[in-house]
């Protein structure tokens, strides 16, 4: 579990540096498997620009999900996009 928190911290720091208009948070919940949840807070127009949400998803998959050990942990990774405005 601790290594996942370390991986997530690295990814969060990289995302914050690259996407300055977004705020990123991470939570790791334990059940029978680890459940990883990334939160992205920004406004809807920022997310829709150049498919930003898709780029963020790809980076999380490459830099975090690829390091998870079990198939169950890989399937229990969630990215929740929270907008500060009304999403069209």
C-alpha positions in Angstrom: 0.0 0.0 0.0 2.8 2.4 0.9 4.4 2.1 -2.5 1.1 3.0 -4.2 0.9 6.2 -2.1 4.5 7.0 -3.2 3.6 6.3 -6.9 0.4 8.4 -6.6 2.4 11.3 -5.0 4.8 11.3 -8.0 2.0 11.2 -10.5 0.0 14.0 -8.7 3.1 16.2 -8.6 3.7 15.7 -12.3 0.1 16.4 -13.2 0.0 19.5 -11.1 3.1 20.8 -12.8 1.8 20.0 -16.3 -1.9 21.0 -15.9 -1.8 24.2 -13.7 -5.5 25.0 -14.2 -6.5 21.7 -12.5 -6.2 20.6 -8.9 -5.5 16.9 -8.2 -6.1 14.7 -5.2 -5.7 11.0 -4.5 -7.3 8.5 -2.1 -6.5 4.9 -1.6 -9.2 2.7 0.0 -8.6 -0.8 1.2 -11.2 -3.5 0.9 -10.2 -7.0 -0.3 -8.1 -5.1 -2.8 -6.7 -1.6 -3.0 -9.0 0.9 -4.7 -7.3 3.9 -6.2 -9.3 7.1 -6.8 -7.9 10.2 -8.5 -9.9 13.4 -8.2 -9.5 16.2 -10.8 -11.0 19.6 -10.0 -11.3 22.3 -12.6 -14.0 23.9 -14.7 -15.7 22.2 -17.6 -14.3 24.4 -20.4 -10.7 23.5 -19.3 -11.5 19.8 -19.4 -13.0 20.0 -22.9 -10.1 21.9 -24.3 -8.0 19.6 -26.5 -9.5 16.6 -24.7 -7.6 17.4 -21.6 -9.6 14.8 -19.6 -8.4 12.2 -22.0 -4.8 13.2 -21.7 -5.0 13.2 -17.9 -6.5 9.7 -18.1 -3.8 8.4 -20.3 -1.1 9.8 -18.0 -2.6 8.2 -15.0 -2.8 4.9 -16.8 0.8 5.0 -18.0 2.4 6.4 -14.8 0.3 4.8 -12.1 -2.0 2.0 -13.2 0.8 0.2 -15.0 2.6 -0.1 -11.6 -0.3 -1.8 -9.9 0.4 -5.4 -9.1 -2.9 -7.3 -9.5 -5.5 -7.2 -12.2 -8.1 -6.4 -9.5 -6.2 -3.3 -8.5 -5.8 -2.3 -12.1 -9.6 -2.6 -12.7 -10.4 -0.7 -9.4 -8.8 2.6 -10.4 -11.2 5.5 -10.8 -10.8 9.1 -12.0 -13.5 11.5 -10.9 -13.7 14.8 -12.6 -15.3 17.5 -10.6 -16.2 20.8 -12.3 -16.6 24.1 -10.5 -19.2 25.2 -13.0 -22.2 23.8 -14.8 -21.1 21.2 -17.3 -22.8 21.7 -20.7 
